[in-house]
Amino acid sequence: MIHITIPDYETQVGYKSHQHAFVYPDLFLEDHFKIFLTQLYLDIELHTTFINPTVSGGKAKHHYYLCRNLEI
């Protein structure tokens, strides 16, 4: 089992001082990230979104994924 938390794409990915610049920023778009997890043989058991009160004045959305290995 693996727990993954990623920042919300719209508010946290980019090149401003409070944002993260990633080599492949589209990876963190929800549909793309689900495909990425499937390619790693991970099954998403739970996906939820929450607000992180300590980032961006309490407006930063994050995505939480609980994943389990797929049985091959």
GIQUIDA-V888194 format. One record per residue. N is the residue number from 0. RES is the residue in one small letter. SS is DSSP state (H for helix, E for strand, - for the rest). OMEGA is omega in whole degrees, -180 to 180 (999 if undefined). D_FIRST is the distance of its C-alpha to the first C-alpha in whole Angstrom. Layout:
N | RES | SS | OMEGA | D_FIRST
N | RES | SS | OMEGA | D_FIRST
This chain:
0 | m | - | -179 | 0
1 | i | E | 177 | 4
2 | h | E | -178 | 7
3 | i | E | 174 | 10
4 | t | E | 179 | 14
5 | i | E | 178 | 17
6 | p | E | 175 | 20
7 | d | - | -174 | 22
8 | y | H | -173 | 24
9 | e | H | -174 | 28
10 | t | H | -171 | 28
11 | q | H | -177 | 26
12 | v | E | 179 | 26
13 | g | - | -174 | 30
14 | y | - | 175 | 32
15 | k | - | -174 | 34
16 | s | - | -178 | 33
17 | h | - | -176 | 31
18 | q | - | 179 | 29
19 | h | E | 176 | 26
20 | a | - | -179 | 28
21 | f | - | 178 | 25
22 | v | - | 179 | 26
23 | y | - | -175 | 25
24 | p | H | -180 | 25
25 | d | H | 178 | 24
26 | l | H | -175 | 21
27 | f | H | 167 | 20
28 | l | - | -170 | 22
29 | e | H | -178 | 20
30 | d | H | -180 | 21
31 | h | H | -179 | 20
32 | f | H | 178 | 17
33 | k | H | 177 | 16
34 | i | H | 179 | 18
35 | f | H | 180 | 16
36 | l | H | 179 | 12
37 | t | H | 178 | 14
38 | q | H | 176 | 16
39 | l | - | -180 | 13
40 | y | - | 176 | 12
41 | l | E | 178 | 9
42 | d | E | -180 | 9
43 | i | E | 177 | 10
44 | e | E | -178 | 10
45 | l | E | 173 | 11
46 | h | E | 178 | 14
47 | t | E | 179 | 16
48 | t | E | 178 | 19
49 | f | E | 178 | 20
50 | i | E | 177 | 23
51 | n | E | -175 | 23
52 | p | - | -177 | 26
53 | t | - | -177 | 27
54 | v | - | 176 | 27
55 | s | H | 177 | 30
56 | g | H | 179 | 32
57 | g | H | -179 | 29
58 | k | - | -176 | 29
59 | a | E | 178 | 26
60 | k | E | 175 | 23
61 | h | E | 177 | 19
62 | h | E | -180 | 17
63 | y | E | 178 | 13
64 | y | E | 171 | 10
65 | l | E | -174 | 7
66 | c | E | 178 | 6
67 | r | E | 178 | 4
68 | n | E | 174 | 7
69 | l | - | 175 | 10
70 | e | - | -176 | 12
71 | i | - | 999 | 15
